[in-house]
Amino acid sequence: MQAGFISIALGVKVVEGSVLQVDPLCVVAPRAKAVVVREHMRRKGAAAIFGNRDPTTGHLNSGLNKDKAGEDALIQAARDRASALEAELAQTEATLREEQRQILKERAAAAEAKKRR
């Protein structure tokens, strides 16, 4: 594995642990993933993610792709995928938050029952 990836993953886990101590219902990892991907695209551009590929077939091009329309299509496709991922992440976050609320309610009920004994 690349050192940069390990460093970012470890940083996300540290932040997640800190946030969960403050708010147990917070979901950090999906948001962190979206931020990392968005920042990578902003810094490196679509070529860093998709490489030198033909936009219609997805095959690697032998020479440099000087056609800006193809590059724009790749960037738009990446944006579309990012939008779909953000919608999926929002749904996942809502589901996880509800599950965490249920777990906390069950724990509180168990603690209350234990106090009554």
N, C-alpha and C positions, 0 to 999 in steps of 0.2 A: 504494500500500500504506500501511497505517496505521503510524505511527511506533512504536507499542507492539509490534506484531507483529515489525517489523524488529529492534527492540531485543532482544526475547526470542529470536528466531531466531539473531541474532549471538551472544548470550550462550550459547546451547546449543552453537553451533559452537566457541566458545572453550573451554568446559568439556570438550567432546568431544575436542578436540585435546590438552588437558592430560591427560585420563584415558588416552587412547591412548598417550601417552608413557610412562605408568606401567605400564599393562596393555594390550598390543596386542589381547588377546582380548575386551576389554570392549565391550559394545554400549550406547551412550549415547542415541542419538536416539529410539528407540522408547519408552524409559523416560521421557525428557524430555517427549515428546508426551503421554503418559498423565498425567504430573504437571501439565502446563500445563492440560489439559482439566479434570482433577479440581479444581484450584484455581479455575479460572474458574467452574465450576459452583458451587463452595462460596461464592465471593464474590458472584457475580451472580445465581445461581439459575437455574432452568429457563427463566424468561421471557426472560433475556438470550440464551439459546441458541436457543430455539424460537420466541420472539416470542409474540404474542397469537394463537394458532392453536386451531382447533377440534380437540380430541383425537381425534375419530372420523374426520374427513375430512382434517385437516391444512390446511384453508383458513384464511385470516386471518379473524378475527372483526371485526365492525364496531365493537363496543363492548368495554369491559373485561370480561374473563372473571372473573366473581365466583364461579364454580363451583369450589370447592376440589378436588372429585373429579377434574375434568378436569386440573387442574394436577398433582395427585398421580399421575394416569395418565401424564402427560408425564415427570414426574420418574422414575417407575418404568421407563418405556421407556428413558430415558436411562441409568439404572443398568444395565438389561439389556444395552444396547448397549456400555456401558463394560466390563461383565464379559466379553462376547464379545470385545471388543478386547483386553482384558488376556490372555485365553487365546490369542488369535492372536499377540499380541506375545511371549508366552512361547515359543510354538512357533518364531516367527521368530528370536528371540534364540538359541535352542538350535541352529537351523540355521546361523545366521551364525557362532556360536562354533565349530561343527564345521568350517565352511569356513575360518575363520581359522586354526584349529589345523592343518588340512591345508596351507594356504599356508606357515605357519611351518615345518612339517616339510620341505616341499619346498625352502624357502630354506636351511634348515640342511643338508639333504643336498647342495644345490648348493655351499654354502660349503665343506663337508667335501671334496667331490670336487675343488674348486678348490685346496684346500690340498694334496691328495695329488699334484697335478701339479707 
